[in-house]
Amino acid sequence: MTETPTPDDDSTIRTDDYFQQEYHVSAAEAGEFLIAVGECLQAGDDVSLSGDGWELEFAYRDAVELEVEHVGGDDPELEIELELSAADGDDSPPTLG
């Protein structure tokens, strides 16, 4: 199970079928988190994340969507997004404990 860092502020959005939490962490902490998620993906394990007061279990399809976006200009930004779809036959939302 991958434990996420504590958020800097109360930025949690949570409903019956939606969860969002934003974190501002060091590059090293983000790297550790990504490595842990990557190890789950490499092993074919379900993704299991937890934080302060929440836990998320998610069984995903083998094929994933990976998007890399770079914006240049005065305020350059690199965005990396990983999207996992629910495993076949699992139409229910992830479990939030």
DOLOGU-143093 format. One record per residue (C-alpha): residue number from 1; chain; x negated, y, z. Coordinates in pm, 1 decimal, padded with zeros to 6 digits, always signed. Layout:
BEGIN
nr: NUM | kette: A | east: X | north: Y | up: Z
...
END
This chain:
BEGIN
nr: 1 | kette: A | east: +00000.0 | north: +00000.0 | up: +00000.0
nr: 2 | kette: A | east: -00132.0 | north: +00343.9 | up: -00091.6
nr: 3 | kette: A | east: -00082.2 | north: +00611.8 | up: +00171.6
nr: 4 | kette: A | east: -00057.0 | north: +00962.1 | up: +00033.2
nr: 5 | kette: A | east: -00200.0 | north: +01268.3 | up: +00207.4
nr: 6 | kette: A | east: +00025.4 | north: +01489.7 | up: +00417.1
nr: 7 | kette: A | east: +00179.9 | north: +01772.6 | up: +00212.6
nr: 8 | kette: A | east: +00068.9 | north: +02130.2 | up: +00277.6
nr: 9 | kette: A | east: +00427.6 | north: +02251.2 | up: +00302.1
nr: 10 | kette: A | east: +00782.4 | north: +02121.2 | up: +00306.1
nr: 11 | kette: A | east: +00815.5 | north: +02062.0 | up: -00067.7
nr: 12 | kette: A | east: +01005.4 | north: +01733.2 | up: -00052.9
nr: 13 | kette: A | east: +01311.3 | north: +01690.7 | up: -00275.1
nr: 14 | kette: A | east: +01508.5 | north: +01376.9 | up: -00186.6
nr: 15 | kette: A | east: +01854.5 | north: +01255.4 | up: -00288.3
nr: 16 | kette: A | east: +02005.9 | north: +00907.1 | up: -00322.0
nr: 17 | kette: A | east: +01822.4 | north: +00833.5 | up: -00646.9
nr: 18 | kette: A | east: +01557.8 | north: +01107.8 | up: -00673.6
nr: 19 | kette: A | east: +01238.7 | north: +01180.2 | up: -00479.2
nr: 20 | kette: A | east: +00970.3 | north: +01441.3 | up: -00538.3
nr: 21 | kette: A | east: +00682.4 | north: +01552.3 | up: -00317.4
nr: 22 | kette: A | east: +00402.6 | north: +01788.4 | up: -00418.4
nr: 23 | kette: A | east: +00059.4 | north: +01774.7 | up: -00257.8
nr: 24 | kette: A | east: -00235.2 | north: +02012.3 | up: -00267.9
nr: 25 | kette: A | east: -00544.2 | north: +01803.9 | up: -00195.0
nr: 26 | kette: A | east: -00914.1 | north: +01803.2 | up: -00269.6
nr: 27 | kette: A | east: -01041.2 | north: +01649.6 | up: -00592.8
nr: 28 | kette: A | east: -01196.0 | north: +01366.2 | up: -00387.7
nr: 29 | kette: A | east: -00862.7 | north: +01287.6 | up: -00217.0
nr: 30 | kette: A | east: -00680.5 | north: +01291.3 | up: -00552.0
nr: 31 | kette: A | east: -00947.2 | north: +01059.1 | up: -00693.0
nr: 32 | kette: A | east: -00901.5 | north: +00813.7 | up: -00406.3
nr: 33 | kette: A | east: -00525.4 | north: +00814.1 | up: -00462.8
nr: 34 | kette: A | east: -00562.8 | north: +00757.3 | up: -00837.7
nr: 35 | kette: A | east: -00810.3 | north: +00474.0 | up: -00780.7
nr: 36 | kette: A | east: -00567.8 | north: +00301.6 | up: -00541.7
nr: 37 | kette: A | east: -00279.9 | north: +00333.9 | up: -00791.4
nr: 38 | kette: A | east: -00511.3 | north: +00216.8 | up: -01070.8
nr: 39 | kette: A | east: -00607.9 | north: -00091.5 | up: -00872.0
nr: 40 | kette: A | east: -00236.7 | north: -00178.9 | up: -00831.9
nr: 41 | kette: A | east: -00187.0 | north: -00140.6 | up: -01207.2
nr: 42 | kette: A | east: -00496.5 | north: -00347.1 | up: -01292.4
nr: 43 | kette: A | east: -00383.1 | north: -00626.9 | up: -01060.9
nr: 44 | kette: A | east: -00027.0 | north: -00617.3 | up: -01196.7
nr: 45 | kette: A | east: +00107.5 | north: -00548.4 | up: -00847.5
nr: 46 | kette: A | east: +00419.7 | north: -00342.7 | up: -00780.7
nr: 47 | kette: A | east: +00337.3 | north: +00016.3 | up: -00695.7
nr: 48 | kette: A | east: +00388.9 | north: +00083.3 | up: -00326.9
nr: 49 | kette: A | east: +00342.6 | north: +00439.0 | up: -00200.7
nr: 50 | kette: A | east: +00403.9 | north: +00587.5 | up: +00141.8
nr: 51 | kette: A | east: +00375.8 | north: +00920.4 | up: +00312.4
nr: 52 | kette: A | east: +00491.2 | north: +01100.8 | up: +00622.5
nr: 53 | kette: A | east: +00840.2 | north: +00960.3 | up: +00677.3
nr: 54 | kette: A | east: +00887.4 | north: +00791.8 | up: +00338.6
nr: 55 | kette: A | east: +00796.1 | north: +00475.9 | up: +00150.8
nr: 56 | kette: A | east: +00851.7 | north: +00395.7 | up: -00216.8
nr: 57 | kette: A | east: +00838.9 | north: +00048.1 | up: -00373.7
nr: 58 | kette: A | east: +00850.5 | north: +00021.7 | up: -00754.5
nr: 59 | kette: A | east: +00833.2 | north: -00277.5 | up: -00989.4
nr: 60 | kette: A | east: +00734.7 | north: -00153.9 | up: -01336.1
nr: 61 | kette: A | east: +00705.2 | north: -00276.6 | up: -01694.3
nr: 62 | kette: A | east: +00360.9 | north: -00372.3 | up: -01817.4
nr: 63 | kette: A | east: +00355.9 | north: -00101.4 | up: -02087.0
nr: 64 | kette: A | east: +00322.1 | north: +00246.4 | up: -01935.0
nr: 65 | kette: A | east: +00325.4 | north: +00596.5 | up: -02077.9
nr: 66 | kette: A | east: +00010.4 | north: +00801.6 | up: -02024.9
nr: 67 | kette: A | east: +00010.2 | north: +01166.0 | up: -02134.6
nr: 68 | kette: A | east: -00290.4 | north: +01397.8 | up: -02137.5
nr: 69 | kette: A | east: -00227.8 | north: +01768.5 | up: -02195.4
nr: 70 | kette: A | east: -00483.6 | north: +02049.9 | up: -02209.5
nr: 71 | kette: A | east: -00393.6 | north: +02417.7 | up: -02222.3
nr: 72 | kette: A | east: -00672.6 | north: +02666.3 | up: -02292.1
nr: 73 | kette: A | east: -00672.9 | north: +03042.2 | up: -02269.8
nr: 74 | kette: A | east: -00712.1 | north: +03270.0 | up: -01969.2
nr: 75 | kette: A | east: -00586.4 | north: +03010.0 | up: -01721.0
nr: 76 | kette: A | east: -00695.1 | north: +02670.3 | up: -01860.5
nr: 77 | kette: A | east: -00526.6 | north: +02362.2 | up: -01723.4
nr: 78 | kette: A | east: -00553.6 | north: +01984.4 | up: -01766.8
nr: 79 | kette: A | east: -00247.2 | north: +01775.5 | up: -01688.2
nr: 80 | kette: A | east: -00250.9 | north: +01395.9 | up: -01664.1
nr: 81 | kette: A | east: +00086.0 | north: +01223.5 | up: -01630.8
nr: 82 | kette: A | east: +00150.7 | north: +00853.1 | up: -01579.8
nr: 83 | kette: A | east: +00506.7 | north: +00733.0 | up: -01628.1
nr: 84 | kette: A | east: +00615.9 | north: +00386.2 | up: -01520.3
nr: 85 | kette: A | east: +00950.1 | north: +00241.1 | up: -01629.2
nr: 86 | kette: A | east: +01139.3 | north: -00007.8 | up: -01414.6
nr: 87 | kette: A | east: +01064.9 | north: -00374.2 | up: -01476.3
nr: 88 | kette: A | east: +01304.6 | north: -00556.2 | up: -01711.2
nr: 89 | kette: A | east: +01626.2 | north: -00647.5 | up: -01539.9
nr: 90 | kette: A | east: +01568.0 | north: -00395.7 | up: -01259.9
nr: 91 | kette: A | east: +01799.0 | north: -00102.5 | up: -01325.7
nr: 92 | kette: A | east: +01817.0 | north: -00000.6 | up: -00961.5
nr: 93 | kette: A | east: +01618.4 | north: +00303.4 | up: -00844.4
nr: 94 | kette: A | east: +01303.9 | north: +00251.4 | up: -00637.8
nr: 95 | kette: A | east: +01358.7 | north: +00178.1 | up: -00272.6
nr: 96 | kette: A | east: +01295.0 | north: +00474.5 | up: -00046.3
nr: 97 | kette: A | east: +01239.5 | north: +00343.3 | up: +00305.0
END
